[in-house]
């Protein structure tokens, strides 16, 4: 009973567990993959703006898969991210739908404009 109440306030405990597991996988990477994966995770957290827990967990899990595989295969970081790491990161983030924080603000903006148009009529 208490777990359900806590999840109402904090979100899914299972998602938090999965996120921590994926983050631990990133933290276990050898250098230089660790530094790059950490930087990408941070960038995706800010840029992605994902508010849906399932989407966020899937994104970080896939990020861990990508860098673990690269480390195992010895693929150079530059070969993965190409010439524009920002473009790579943003394309990676765009592959994940889900609800983003900006969606709520877009809805508010549209409602404000609609209300203003009604007032002008």
Secondary structure, DSSP 4 states (H G I P E B T S, - for coil): -HHHHHHHHH--HHHHHHHHHHHHHHHTPPTTHHHHHHHHHHHHHHHH-B--HHHHHHHHHHHHHHHHHHHHHT--HHHHHTT-HHHHHHHHHHT--S-BHHHHHHHHHHHHHHHHHHHH-
